[in-house]
Amino acid sequence: MEIKVNNEVIDELLTAIGQGSLREICNQKGKQSPDFMIGASNVYRTSEYIVKQEITTFSDSDKNTYMISKDTYYLRNQDLDDSYEYIFAKRKELNGKRFPVTMYVRTYVD
């Protein structure tokens, strides 16, 4: 069995890799947003997790206002880190920061 190689295609892929645009090309092929972006008010990264904050505010009968965050902690892996770095490539501080809130609840995703 003989395998035929199209050198033009290989050159195009190598050029895309070299320019860092291969990830963008792949994302344009219909890939959905990663789970950590869906419904997120804020996303940041720790040494072990990518954290999605879904922040809501509410007021009680005494006219006090509270901010509550539903936090989802995604265990970091290469695919998640690649998505995170692509999405937040233009951030001044790549890892981001947590928004302070009054209360929070956590969920962990492996």
All heavy atoms as an XYZ file, in Angstrom:
904
protein
N       0.840     -1.176      0.000
C       0.000      0.000      0.000
C       0.888      1.244      0.000
O       1.750      1.393      0.840
C      -0.908     -0.009      1.230
C      -1.722      1.228      1.384
S      -2.626      1.180      2.925
C      -4.201      1.679      2.367
N       0.620      2.123     -0.921
C       1.397      3.353     -1.043
C       0.558      4.531     -0.548
O      -0.613      4.677     -0.894
C       1.781      3.573     -2.505
C       2.651      4.781     -2.701
C       3.029      4.968     -4.164
O       2.973      3.998     -4.935
O       3.361      6.095     -4.510
N       1.169      5.350      0.273
C       0.492      6.537      0.794
C       0.999      7.744      0.017
O       2.203      7.978     -0.069
C       0.771      6.719      2.294
C       0.225      5.537      3.072
C       0.183      8.026      2.793
C       0.534      5.572      4.538
N       0.062      8.488     -0.541
C       0.429      9.693     -1.274
C       0.289     10.892     -0.345
O      -0.700     11.027      0.368
C      -0.461      9.866     -2.505
C      -0.226      8.790     -3.543
C      -1.011      9.069     -4.796
C      -0.721      7.954     -5.803
N      -1.351      8.179     -7.082
N       1.276     11.752     -0.376
C       1.302     12.921      0.491
C       1.137     14.179     -0.351
O       1.816     14.347     -1.363
C       2.644     12.973      1.270
C       2.711     14.226      2.115
C       2.812     11.727      2.115
N       0.236     15.013      0.061
C       0.046     16.289     -0.606
C       0.898     17.326      0.122
O       0.546     17.807      1.200
C      -1.430     16.687     -0.582
C      -1.696     17.933     -1.385
O      -0.823     18.781     -1.557
N      -2.930     18.064     -1.861
N       2.034     17.661     -0.457
C       2.979     18.572      0.185
C       2.402     19.965      0.405
O       2.762     20.648      1.359
C       4.276     18.653     -0.618
C       5.097     17.388     -0.477
O       5.070     16.746      0.568
N       5.815     17.013     -1.523
N       1.508     20.406     -0.451
C       0.890     21.723     -0.277
C       0.058     21.782      0.998
O       0.097     22.773      1.729
C       0.033     22.075     -1.490
C       0.835     22.354     -2.743
C      -0.061     22.633     -3.953
O      -1.260     22.908     -3.765
O       0.470     22.574     -5.057
N      -0.694     20.718      1.267
C      -1.505     20.664      2.481
C      -0.609     20.639      3.710
O      -0.863     21.341      4.703
C      -2.453     19.440      2.459
C      -3.154     19.265      3.796
C      -3.462     19.577      1.338
N       0.451     19.850      3.654
C       1.384     19.779      4.780
C       2.021     21.139      5.023
O       2.120     21.603      6.159
C       2.454     18.693      4.539
C       1.799     17.317      4.597
C       3.575     18.797      5.576
C       2.699     16.183      4.206
N       2.441     21.815      3.965
C       3.037     23.144      4.111
C       2.046     24.131      4.727
O       2.408     24.950      5.577
C       3.524     23.670      2.758
C       4.757     22.934      2.261
O       5.427     22.260      3.083
O       5.050     23.034      1.052
N       0.780     24.050      4.308
C      -0.244     24.939      4.842
C      -0.462     24.699      6.334
O      -0.570     25.638      7.128
C      -1.556     24.734      4.075
C      -2.649     25.698      4.467
C      -3.926     25.475      3.657
O      -3.845     24.969      2.522
O      -4.993     25.803      4.195
N      -0.515     23.428      6.733
C      -0.682     23.101      8.154
C       0.516     23.559      8.967
O       0.362     24.115     10.058
C      -0.903     21.598      8.335
C      -2.285     21.087      7.961
C      -2.308     19.560      8.005
C      -3.340     21.644      8.887
N       1.718     23.334      8.470
C       2.916     23.758      9.197
C       2.960     25.274      9.332
O       3.345     25.801     10.378
C       4.172     23.243      8.498
C       4.398     21.733      8.584
C       5.594     21.316      7.731
C       4.600     21.298     10.022
N       2.554     25.983      8.313
C       2.501     27.441      8.378
C       1.485     27.890      9.414
O       1.740     28.794     10.217
C       2.142     28.030      6.997
O       3.125     27.619      6.053
C       2.072     29.543      7.046
N       0.308     27.245      9.423
C      -0.734     27.585     10.397
C      -0.252     27.332     11.817
O      -0.486     28.138     12.719
C      -2.007     26.787     10.113
N       0.444     26.221     12.017
C       0.987     25.918     13.350
C       1.996     26.976     13.742
O       1.990     27.491     14.860
C       1.604     24.505     13.375
C       0.514     23.449     13.259
C       2.417     24.302     14.657
C       1.042     22.050     13.003
N       2.874     27.324     12.822
C       3.902     28.321     13.090
C       3.327     29.691     13.424
O       3.875     30.434     14.219
N       2.212     30.035     12.844
C       1.587     31.332     13.092
C       0.635     31.293     14.281
O       0.071     32.310     14.665
C       0.811     31.783     11.849
C       1.687     32.060     10.657
C       0.868     32.335      9.404
O      -0.330     32.101      9.361
N       1.540     32.828      8.389
N       0.438     30.135     14.853
C      -0.475     30.020     15.989
C      -1.936     30.087     15.591
O      -2.810     30.249     16.425
N      -2.238     29.971     14.318
C      -3.622     30.116     13.876
C      -4.338     28.781     13.701
O      -5.514     28.762     13.395
C      -3.681     30.902     12.566
O      -2.941     30.240     11.563
N      -3.653     27.678     13.901
C      -4.293     26.371     13.739
C      -5.439     26.205     14.727
O      -6.504     25.716     14.380
C      -3.280     25.243     13.902
C      -3.817     23.841     13.672
C      -4.345     23.710     12.244
C      -2.759     22.798     13.928
N      -5.233     26.646     15.971
C      -6.278     26.543     16.983
C      -7.511     27.340     16.548
O      -8.631     26.904     16.707
C      -5.733     27.080     18.307
C      -6.339     26.432     19.506
C      -5.709     26.913     20.774
N      -4.496     26.177     21.054
C      -3.436     26.666     21.668
N      -3.423     27.893     22.079
N      -2.382     25.927     21.890
N      -7.281     28.524     15.980
C      -8.394     29.353     15.512
C      -9.132     28.672     14.369
O     -10.360     28.664     14.325
C      -7.878     30.707     15.054
C      -8.971     31.646     14.610
C      -8.437     33.007     14.218
O      -7.312     33.346     14.607
O      -9.170     33.706     13.520
N      -8.399     28.064     13.451
C      -9.022     27.350     12.332
C      -9.893     26.216     12.858
O     -11.020     26.029     12.429
C      -7.952     26.810     11.356
C      -7.258     27.979     10.638
C      -8.560     25.846     10.351
C      -6.000     27.586      9.909
N      -9.379     25.469     13.815
C     -10.131     24.350     14.390
C     -11.381     24.853     15.109
O     -12.442     24.247     15.013
C      -9.261     23.556     15.352
S      -7.930     22.658     14.525
N     -11.264     25.954     15.831
C     -12.412     26.492     16.561
C     -13.494     26.983     15.618
O     -14.670     26.953     15.946
C     -11.976     27.617     17.495
C     -11.317     27.092     18.742
O     -11.559     25.968     19.148
N     -10.464     27.898     19.345
N     -13.119     27.434     14.449
C     -14.094     27.919     13.489
C     -14.852     26.785     12.815
O     -15.824     27.026     12.118
C     -13.409     28.789     12.429
C     -12.899     30.090     12.976
C     -12.108     30.866     11.956
O     -11.904     30.412     10.840
N     -11.658     32.043     12.334
N     -14.450     25.578     13.020
C     -15.100     24.430     12.386
C     -16.276     23.924     13.208
O     -16.628     22.766     13.140
C     -14.084     23.292     12.177
C     -12.946     23.646     11.255
C     -13.447     23.888      9.857
C     -12.297     24.198      8.918
N     -12.712     24.562      7.603
N     -16.905     24.789     13.992
C     -18.146     24.420     14.677
C     -17.970     23.924     16.092
O     -18.912     23.437     16.689
N     -16.788     24.060     16.656
C     -16.589     23.613     18.032
C     -17.381     24.518     18.969
O     -17.357     25.739     18.832
C     -15.103     23.663     18.387
C     -14.810     23.146     19.764
C     -13.333     23.164     20.059
C     -13.094     22.699     21.476
N     -11.710     22.852     21.856
N     -18.084     23.925     19.917
C     -18.883     24.692     20.860
C     -17.989     25.334     21.914
O     -16.854     24.919     22.126
C     -19.889     23.793     21.554
C     -20.955     23.259     20.634
C     -21.931     22.385     21.390
O     -21.580     21.742     22.363
N     -23.160     22.364     20.928
N     -18.537     26.330     22.586
C     -17.820     26.957     23.692
C     -17.590     25.924     24.783
O     -18.455     25.083     25.036
C     -18.641     28.113     24.272
O     -18.759     29.144     23.345
N     -16.440     26.007     25.449
C     -16.204     25.068     26.554
C     -17.199     25.320     27.683
O     -17.705     26.438     27.848
C     -14.767     25.370     26.981
C     -14.416     26.678     26.370
C     -15.319     26.893     25.216
N     -17.467     24.288     28.466
C     -18.438     24.384     29.561
C     -18.130     25.533     30.510
O     -19.045     26.155     31.040
C     -18.497     23.078     30.350
C     -19.180     21.962     29.586
O     -19.852     22.263     28.580
O     -19.046     20.801     29.996
N     -16.835     25.823     30.737
C     -16.508     26.868     31.699
C     -16.882     28.273     31.206
O     -16.853     29.227     31.979
C     -15.039     26.814     32.142
C     -14.023     27.078     31.054
C     -13.750     28.361     30.622
C     -13.321     26.025     30.500
C     -12.799     28.599     29.642
C     -12.365     26.244     29.526
C     -12.103     27.551     29.097
N     -17.283     28.405     29.955
C     -17.696     29.712     29.433
C     -19.220     29.882     29.412
O     -19.708     31.003     29.409
C     -17.162     29.912     28.016
C     -15.670     30.105     27.942
S     -15.083     31.524     28.892
C     -15.866     32.878     28.017
N     -19.953     28.800     29.442
C     -21.412     28.870     29.312
C     -22.029     29.408     30.603
O     -21.901     28.804     31.657
C     -21.986     27.489     28.944
C     -21.428     27.039     27.601
C     -23.515     27.529     28.929
C     -21.730     25.612     27.242
N     -22.669     30.565     30.506
C     -23.329     31.187     31.654
C     -22.387     31.858     32.634
O     -22.808     32.261     33.721
N     -21.130     32.018     32.286
C     -20.135     32.560     33.211
C     -20.226     34.078     33.324
O     -20.376     34.772     32.328
C     -18.737     32.161     32.770
N     -20.133     34.565     34.565
C     -19.966     35.995     34.813
C     -18.483     36.329     34.851
O     -18.075     37.428     34.500
C     -20.589     36.389     36.152
O     -21.943     36.054     36.192
N     -17.687     35.377     35.310
C     -16.245     35.538     35.424
C     -15.606     34.156     35.344
O     -16.171     33.170     35.808
C     -15.885     36.195     36.763
C     -14.395     36.405     36.928
O     -13.702     36.779     35.990
N     -13.900     36.166     38.135
N     -14.421     34.096     34.750
C     -13.656     32.857     34.695
C     -12.225     33.192     35.061
O     -11.662     34.174     34.574
C     -13.695     32.215     33.285
C     -12.835     30.960     33.236
C     -15.122     31.890     32.881
N     -11.655     32.401     35.952
C     -10.259     32.578     36.314
C      -9.624     31.205     36.513
O     -10.310     30.179     36.477
C     -10.103     33.463     37.558
C     -10.662     32.869     38.834
C      -9.839     32.195     39.722
C     -12.009     32.996     39.154
C     -10.337     31.662     40.895
C     -12.522     32.470     40.317
C     -11.681     31.811     41.193
O     -12.177     31.272     42.348
N      -8.306     31.206     36.720
C      -7.576     29.938     36.785
C      -6.691     29.920     38.022
O      -6.020     30.891     38.333
C      -6.749     29.815     35.508
C      -6.053     28.528     35.304
C      -5.567     28.363     33.891
N      -4.522     29.310     33.531
C      -3.796     29.229     32.424
N      -3.993     28.258     31.571
N      -2.879     30.130     32.162
N      -6.710     28.779     38.726
C      -5.792     28.541     39.840
C      -4.772     27.513     39.381
O      -4.798     27.069     38.232
C      -6.542     28.019     41.088
O      -7.017     26.696     40.828
C      -7.711     28.926     41.466
N      -3.903     27.086     40.271
C      -2.885     26.103     39.881
C      -3.501     24.752     39.518
O      -2.925     24.008     38.726
C      -1.854     25.927     40.995
O      -2.487     25.467     42.173
N      -4.673     24.438     40.058
C      -5.291     23.137     39.798
C      -6.608     23.197     39.025
O      -7.022     22.202     38.435
C      -5.558     22.407     41.117
C      -4.297     22.037     41.873
C      -4.613     21.274     43.130
O      -5.426     20.336     43.060
O      -4.054     21.630     44.184
N      -7.282     24.344     39.030
C      -8.626     24.424     38.473
C      -8.821     25.645     37.576
O      -8.165     26.669     37.758
C      -9.678     24.505     39.596
C      -9.710     23.297     40.481
C      -9.035     23.277     41.695
C     -10.406     22.157     40.094
C      -9.067     22.161     42.513
C     -10.442     21.036     40.906
C      -9.766     21.041     42.110
O      -9.799     19.925     42.911
N      -9.763     25.508     36.654
C     -10.342     26.645     35.957
C     -11.700     26.846     36.616
O     -12.492     25.905     36.725
C     -10.487     26.382     34.449
C      -9.106     26.272     33.810
C     -11.320     27.473     33.783
C      -9.112     25.876     32.354
N     -11.945     28.056     37.095
C     -13.132     28.320     37.906
C     -14.097     29.236     37.162
O     -13.717     30.307     36.696
C     -12.750     28.967     39.255
C     -13.991     29.151     40.127
C     -11.701     28.133     39.979
N     -15.348     28.782     37.071
C     -16.421     29.596     36.491
C     -17.258     30.157     37.626
O     -17.727     29.421     38.482
C     -17.300     28.742     35.572
C     -18.556     29.462     35.096
C     -19.357     28.684     34.078
C     -20.028     27.469     34.632
N     -20.945     26.834     33.662
N     -17.437     31.486     37.629
C     -18.330     32.131     38.583
C     -19.595     32.561     37.851
O     -19.514     33.245     36.828
C     -17.686     33.382     39.185
C     -16.627     33.128     40.222
C     -16.172     34.439     40.840
O     -15.413     35.179     40.232
N     -16.664     34.730     42.038
N     -20.744     32.134     38.367
C     -22.041     32.602     37.883
C     -22.616     33.462     39.005
O     -23.082     32.936     40.002
C     -22.954     31.431     37.559
C     -22.448     30.565     36.420
C     -23.322     29.353     36.199
O     -24.404     29.500     35.589
O     -22.925     28.264     36.653
N     -22.532     34.769     38.830
C     -22.864     35.704     39.905
C     -24.274     36.261     39.727
O     -24.649     36.680     38.636
C     -21.838     36.844     39.957
C     -20.439     36.263     40.228
C     -22.216     37.865     41.028
C     -19.318     37.254     40.129
N     -25.023     36.238     40.820
C     -26.356     36.843     40.835
C     -26.445     37.773     42.040
O     -25.726     37.605     43.028
C     -27.475     35.785     40.920
O     -27.262     34.972     42.080
C     -27.495     34.904     39.702
N     -27.319     38.728     41.957
C     -27.557     39.638     43.079
C     -29.019     39.537     43.498
O     -29.882     39.227     42.672
C     -27.240     41.100     42.701
O     -28.058     41.479     41.608
C     -25.787     41.280     42.331
N     -29.276     39.770     44.764
C     -30.658     39.834     45.228
C     -30.733     40.750     46.438
O     -29.726     41.025     47.088
C     -31.226     38.434     45.530
C     -30.734     37.820     46.796
C     -31.433     37.973     47.981
C     -29.573     37.066     46.816
C     -30.986     37.399     49.158
C     -29.118     36.485     47.986
C     -29.825     36.655     49.159
N     -31.921     41.235     46.696
C     -32.167     42.126     47.840
C     -33.169     41.464     48.773
O     -34.104     40.810     48.325
C     -32.721     43.467     47.362
O     -31.798     44.101     46.519
N     -32.958     41.666     50.062
C     -33.910     41.113     51.032
C     -34.948     42.165     51.416
O     -34.944     43.284     50.884
C     -33.182     40.536     52.250
C     -32.438     41.580     53.055
O     -32.682     42.795     52.860
O     -31.602     41.194     53.894
N     -35.831     41.815     52.342
C     -36.930     42.716     52.721
C     -36.426     43.975     53.444
O     -37.133     44.975     53.523
C     -37.933     41.977     53.601
O     -37.291     41.492     54.761
N     -35.210     43.930     53.972
C     -34.622     45.098     54.644
C     -33.831     45.981     53.683
O     -33.093     46.865     54.095
C     -33.694     44.649     55.774
C     -34.436     43.966     56.902
O     -35.618     44.322     57.143
O     -33.840     43.085     57.552
N     -33.952     45.709     52.395
C     -33.274     46.471     51.342
C     -31.756     46.273     51.329
O     -31.015     47.133     50.863
C     -33.606     47.969     51.445
C     -35.065     48.292     51.487
C     -35.536     48.802     50.157
C     -36.934     49.364     50.256
N     -37.972     48.449     49.943
N     -31.301     45.155     51.856
C     -29.887     44.798     51.761
C     -29.661     44.048     50.453
O     -30.489     43.239     50.046
C     -29.464     43.901     52.931
C     -29.575     44.602     54.254
O     -29.111     45.727     54.398
N     -30.204     43.956     55.222
N     -28.546     44.313     49.808
C     -28.230     43.662     48.543
C     -27.086     42.685     48.755
O     -26.096     43.008     49.423
C     -27.839     44.708     47.469
O     -28.918     45.624     47.323
C     -27.554     44.044     46.146
N     -27.215     41.501     48.169
C     -26.206     40.462     48.301
C     -25.782     39.965     46.924
O     -26.594     39.919     46.005
C     -26.758     39.266     49.097
C     -27.233     39.628     50.474
C     -28.577     39.900     50.710
C     -26.337     39.690     51.524
C     -29.017     40.240     51.980
C     -26.774     40.021     52.805
C     -28.102     40.295     53.025
O     -28.533     40.636     54.282
N     -24.525     39.598     46.827
C     -24.018     38.954     45.613
C     -23.678     37.520     45.962
O     -22.953     37.255     46.926
C     -22.770     39.676     45.092
C     -23.058     41.047     44.536
S     -21.582     41.934     44.011
C     -20.905     40.852     42.798
N     -24.209     36.595     45.173
C     -23.971     35.171     45.393
C     -23.328     34.596     44.140
O     -23.726     34.915     43.021
C     -25.280     34.425     45.697
C     -25.889     34.966     46.987
C     -25.044     32.930     45.794
C     -27.202     34.344     47.329
N     -22.343     33.739     44.341
C     -21.652     33.118     43.214
C     -21.830     31.605     43.270
O     -21.602     30.984     44.305
C     -20.162     33.456     43.259
O     -19.484     32.842     42.189
N     -22.266     31.061     42.160
C     -22.286     29.609     41.991
C     -20.989     29.278     41.253
O     -20.832     29.595     40.080
C     -23.499     29.168     41.174
C     -23.528     27.693     40.905
C     -24.709     27.333     40.010
C     -24.572     25.891     39.570
N     -25.481     25.600     38.460
N     -20.045     28.678     41.968
C     -18.716     28.399     41.412
C     -18.623     26.956     40.939
O     -19.037     26.036     41.652
C     -17.626     28.627     42.462
C     -17.596     30.056     42.975
O     -18.213     30.932     42.337
O     -16.953     30.290     44.009
N     -18.093     26.774     39.750
C     -17.823     25.439     39.235
C     -16.331     25.333     38.998
O     -15.758     26.139     38.263
C     -18.592     25.170     37.926
O     -19.981     25.448     38.144
C     -18.429     23.732     37.483
N     -15.706     24.357     39.638
C     -14.262     24.135     39.543
C     -14.003     22.980     38.578
O     -14.380     21.848     38.846
C     -13.691     23.788     40.920
C     -13.547     24.985     41.832
C     -14.653     25.651     42.329
C     -12.285     25.449     42.183
C     -14.526     26.752     43.160
C     -12.139     26.546     43.022
C     -13.264     27.193     43.501
O     -13.127     28.279     44.316
N     -13.366     23.306     37.458
C     -13.014     22.300     36.450
C     -11.549     21.927     36.629
O     -10.679     22.811     36.545
C     -13.232     22.849     35.037
C     -14.658     23.197     34.729
C     -15.166     24.467     34.994
C     -15.514     22.241     34.180
C     -16.486     24.783     34.714
C     -16.840     22.568     33.898
C     -17.307     23.828     34.168
O     -18.620     24.148     33.894
N     -11.281     20.652     36.882
C      -9.904     20.192     37.027
C      -9.153     20.467     35.732
O      -9.621     20.113     34.648
C      -9.883     18.691     37.353
C      -8.537     18.104     37.738
C      -7.980     18.782     38.998
C      -8.672     16.607     37.968
N      -8.008     21.134     35.840
C      -7.268     21.524     34.642
C      -6.704     20.306     33.918
O      -6.272     19.339     34.535
C      -6.121     22.461     35.007
C      -6.606     23.845     35.380
C      -5.509     24.734     35.847
N      -4.506     24.973     34.803
C      -3.493     25.821     34.951
N      -3.355     26.511     36.069
N      -2.624     25.978     33.988
N      -6.743     20.366     32.583
C      -6.070     19.390     31.723
C      -5.619     20.154     30.478
O      -5.922     21.344     30.318
C      -6.984     18.199     31.386
C      -8.229     18.608     30.650
O      -8.194     19.404     29.716
N      -9.368     18.063     31.066
N      -4.900     19.502     29.597
C      -4.333     20.194     28.443
C      -5.402     20.808     27.541
O      -5.264     21.936     27.086
C      -3.439     19.246     27.633
C      -2.633     19.955     26.558
C      -1.666     20.981     27.126
O      -0.908     20.673     28.026
N      -1.716     22.187     26.612
N      -6.484     20.088     27.291
C      -7.549     20.610     26.426
C      -8.206     21.856     27.024
O      -8.430     22.845     26.327
C      -8.620     19.549     26.158
C      -8.124     18.440     25.247
O      -7.151     18.671     24.503
O      -8.719     17.345     25.278
N      -8.528     21.800     28.329
C      -9.137     22.961     28.974
C      -8.178     24.142     28.998
O      -8.576     25.280     28.745
C      -9.586     22.622     30.397
C     -10.841     21.771     30.539
C     -11.150     21.521     32.011
C     -12.029     22.410     29.857
N      -6.910     23.872     29.306
C      -5.928     24.951     29.320
C      -5.761     25.584     27.940
O      -5.646     26.804     27.820
C      -4.574     24.449     29.826
C      -4.473     24.477     31.337
O      -5.349     25.063     31.998
O      -3.499     23.921     31.866
N      -5.758     24.765     26.897
C      -5.654     25.301     25.535
C      -6.834     26.212     25.224
O      -6.660     27.305     24.677
C      -5.578     24.173     24.504
C      -4.229     23.469     24.486
O      -3.269     23.974     25.109
O      -4.147     22.398     23.854
N      -8.043     25.768     25.577
C      -9.239     26.586     25.341
C      -9.173     27.878     26.146
O      -9.452     28.961     25.630
C     -10.504     25.815     25.719
O     -10.683     24.719     24.887
N      -8.803     27.751     27.412
C      -8.708     28.924     28.297
C      -7.710     29.932     27.732
O      -8.001     31.123     27.634
C      -8.282     28.469     29.699
C      -8.178     29.602     30.692
C      -9.244     29.924     31.516
C      -7.007     30.350     30.806
C      -9.154     30.961     32.425
C      -6.910     31.391     31.707
C      -7.982     31.689     32.518
O      -7.895     32.730     33.410
N      -6.533     29.461     27.366
C      -5.488     30.354     26.868
C      -5.872     30.986     25.538
O      -5.508     32.135     25.261
C      -4.159     29.625     26.791
C      -3.608     29.350     28.179
C      -2.359     28.501     28.191
O      -1.805     28.225     27.103
O      -1.928     28.121     29.293
N      -6.605     30.284     24.715
C      -7.065     30.852     23.453
C      -8.094     31.960     23.705
O      -8.009     33.048     23.154
C      -7.661     29.766     22.558
C      -8.245     30.327     21.286
C      -7.426     30.725     20.243
C      -9.613     30.485     21.150
C      -7.956     31.271     19.083
C     -10.159     31.029     19.987
C      -9.325     31.417     18.962
O      -9.840     31.963     17.827
N      -9.063     31.668     24.579
C     -10.137     32.619     24.853
C      -9.610     33.877     25.538
O     -10.022     34.997     25.221
C     -11.242     31.958     25.699
C     -11.949     30.882     24.868
C     -12.235     32.974     26.237
C     -12.821     29.943     25.670
N      -8.688     33.707     26.479
C      -8.212     34.830     27.286
C      -6.797     35.284     26.911
O      -6.108     35.896     27.720
C      -8.286     34.477     28.774
C      -9.686     34.215     29.241
C     -10.080     32.935     29.599
C     -10.619     35.235     29.305
C     -11.378     32.683     30.020
C     -11.922     35.000     29.724
C     -12.297     33.718     30.082
N      -6.396     35.031     25.699
C      -5.038     35.362     25.257
C      -4.706     36.843     25.410
O      -3.555     37.205     25.638
C      -4.849     34.933     23.807
N      -5.693     37.711     25.314
C      -5.433     39.152     25.371
C      -5.551     39.744     26.774
O      -5.395     40.946     26.949
C      -6.380     39.884     24.418
C      -6.100     39.530     22.969
C      -6.959     40.303     22.032
C      -6.636     39.882     20.594
N      -7.428     40.625     19.632
N      -5.799     38.893     27.767
C      -5.874     39.385     29.142
C      -4.505     39.875     29.592
O      -3.490     39.251     29.315
C      -6.288     38.261     30.096
C      -7.733     38.162     30.364
C      -7.978     37.160     31.476
N      -9.384     37.133     31.828
C      -9.916     36.261     32.652
N      -9.163     35.338     33.216
N     -11.201     36.297     32.919
N      -4.512     40.974     30.336
C      -3.256     41.476     30.900
C      -2.706     40.475     31.913
O      -1.517     40.199     31.948
C      -3.494     42.834     31.559
C      -2.254     43.494     32.044
C      -2.548     44.887     32.565
C      -1.268     45.558     33.016
N      -1.542     46.912     33.503
N      -3.591     39.941     32.752
C      -3.214     38.892     33.702
C      -3.934     37.619     33.271
O      -5.133     37.457     33.528
C      -3.607     39.279     35.129
C      -3.090     38.299     36.154
C      -3.348     38.758     37.568
O      -3.263     39.963     37.840
O      -3.670     37.886     38.391
N      -3.223     36.721     32.598
C      -3.827     35.553     31.960
C      -4.691     34.731     32.910
O      -5.761     34.272     32.523
C      -2.752     34.668     31.326
C      -3.253     33.434     30.577
C      -4.155     33.831     29.413
C      -2.086     32.600     30.084
N      -4.258     34.538     34.142
C      -5.016     33.697     35.069
C      -6.277     34.360     35.596
O      -7.150     33.693     36.130
C      -4.137     33.245     36.231
C      -3.128     32.218     35.791
O      -3.369     31.434     34.878
N      -1.976     32.222     36.424
N      -6.407     35.676     35.448
C      -7.602     36.360     35.903
C      -7.664     36.441     37.423
O      -6.739     36.044     38.125
N      -8.772     36.965     37.922
C      -8.979     37.112     39.368
C     -10.417     36.791     39.714
O     -11.322     36.983     38.915
C      -8.681     38.545     39.805
C      -7.228     38.920     39.708
C      -7.004     40.300     40.292
C      -5.533     40.624     40.271
N      -5.268     41.921     40.886
N     -10.589     36.361     40.938
C     -11.922     36.064     41.454
C     -12.644     37.369     41.792
O     -12.053     38.288     42.340
C     -11.788     35.202     42.708
C     -13.097     34.885     43.358
C     -12.919     33.938     44.543
N     -14.216     33.655     45.111
C     -15.114     32.829     44.588
N     -14.822     32.183     43.490
N     -16.276     32.627     45.156
N     -13.945     37.445     41.450
C     -14.759     38.569     41.882
C     -15.202     38.288     43.312
O     -15.757     37.215     43.595
C     -16.004     38.729     41.013
C     -15.745     39.247     39.623
C     -16.728     39.146     38.668
C     -14.548     39.831     39.262
C     -16.524     39.625     37.382
C     -14.328     40.309     37.982
C     -15.329     40.205     37.044
N     -14.983     39.214     44.229
C     -15.441     38.985     45.604
C     -16.973     39.055     45.679
O     -17.595     39.900     45.036
C     -14.787     40.122     46.394
C     -14.421     41.153     45.385
C     -14.265     40.465     44.071
N     -17.553     38.141     46.435
C     -19.005     38.076     46.606
C     -19.331     37.846     48.075
O     -18.458     37.519     48.870
C     -19.635     36.950     45.743
C     -19.466     37.239     44.265
C     -19.044     35.598     46.087
N     -20.610     38.009     48.417
C     -21.048     37.825     49.793
C     -21.075     36.348     50.185
O     -20.639     35.974     51.272
C     -22.467     38.420     49.981
O     -22.484     39.740     49.455
C     -22.848     38.458     51.436
N     -21.600     35.511     49.297
C     -21.717     34.073     49.558
C     -21.402     33.304     48.288
O     -21.526     33.835     47.191
C     -23.150     33.719     50.002
C     -23.569     34.317     51.298
S     -25.295     33.943     51.661
C     -26.078     35.440     51.056
N     -21.026     32.027     48.466
C     -20.783     31.199     47.285
C     -21.088     29.738     47.588
O     -21.131     29.329     48.753
C     -19.349     31.333     46.792
C     -18.298     30.828     47.752
C     -17.884     29.499     47.739
C     -17.725     31.674     48.680
C     -16.941     29.030     48.614
C     -16.773     31.218     49.565
C     -16.373     29.900     49.538
O     -15.432     29.447     50.416
N     -21.303     28.990     46.531
C     -21.460     27.545     46.623
C     -20.555     26.949     45.550
O     -20.380     27.526     44.470
C     -22.943     27.129     46.437
C     -23.418     27.376     45.027
C     -23.161     25.690     46.825
N     -19.930     25.807     45.845
C     -18.959     25.209     44.925
C     -19.418     23.858     44.418
O     -20.025     23.082     45.126
C     -17.616     24.968     45.628
C     -16.850     26.178     45.954
C     -15.525     25.806     46.571
N     -14.752     27.001     46.872
C     -13.517     26.981     47.282
N     -12.899     25.824     47.491
N     -12.880     28.095     47.530
N     -19.041     23.595     43.146
C     -19.216     22.288     42.527
C     -17.914     21.952     41.832
O     -17.313     22.814     41.204
C     -20.357     22.326     41.476
O     -21.555     22.791     42.097
C     -20.584     20.955     40.875
N     -17.494     20.693     41.937
C     -16.243     20.261     41.305
C     -16.537     19.322     40.145
O     -17.394     18.442     40.243
C     -15.340     19.539     42.308
C     -14.757     20.490     43.343
C     -15.454     20.787     44.510
C     -13.541     21.104     43.115
C     -14.931     21.660     45.449
C     -13.002     21.992     44.057
C     -13.705     22.251     45.212
O     -13.190     23.122     46.132
N     -15.820     19.525     39.032
C     -15.957     18.693     37.840
C     -14.587     18.137     37.505
O     -13.613     18.885     37.374
C     -16.489     19.517     36.641
C     -16.556     18.654     35.390
C     -17.836     20.132     36.967
N     -14.495     16.809     37.372
C     -13.207     16.181     37.018
C     -12.990     16.232     35.530
O     -13.839     16.112     34.735
C     -13.169     14.734     37.483
C     -13.079     14.657     39.002
O     -12.628     15.624     39.622
O     -13.481     13.616     39.548
